[in-house]
Amino acid sequence: MGTIETHIDLEKDLTIHTVSGEISTDDILRKIRSYYEGEVTRLLLWDFSGADLRSVTASDVRGFADLTNSLSAARAGGKTARVVSTTVAYGLSRMFELSTDDSDDRIADRTFRDRKKALEWLGFPAGDI
């Protein structure tokens, strides 16, 4: 059974979801919903580098994108970075990027294989987080 630990830093306007172990689609959907029901930050990092995503399908990824698109108005102009460690996870993450809303006020979305680079893209130089 996997876990998703969340750290919110309101001063930095940043939320980090760290996913580890074998995670289910339902776990990810619940986390997306609970995030948007709580304190929403402009910057978001999903760290999947320790996650086992073998049960996540392309259809699931479209579901994540649909849910996120329906809730993301509160983060318009924000940024989301995802960190992955496997080729399959990278492909799923890129699929998510292509499925997100592309309106003018959309959330910038990018996938990384390195957490440090993801944090730098979000605006945090090495050592800030």
C-alpha positions, 0 to 999 in steps of 0.5 A: 500500500502506498502513501501520499504525504503532503507538505504545505508552505503558505509563505512560499505558496507551495504544496508538495505531494510526495508519493511512495509505494504502490499507489492506486488511482483512487488514492491520487483522485482523493488527493487531488480532490482534498487538495482543491478543497483545502488551502490551494497554493499557486505552486504545486510539486507532485514527487512520484520518484518513489511511487510504483505506478504500475496500476495507473492506466492511460485512461486513469491519467485522462481522469486525473486531467479531467478532474484537475481541469474542473477544479483548477480555476483557483490556481490560474497562472500557477505552476505544477511540476511532477518528478518521476523516475521511470520511463513509464511514469514519464510517459504517463506524466507527459500524457497528463500535460497534454490533457490539461486545459490550454486556455490563457489562464492555464496552469503551467505544467512540466515533468522532470526526472530530477527534483532539484530541477523541478524546484528550480523551475518552480522558482526555488534555487537549490537549498531553498526547500 
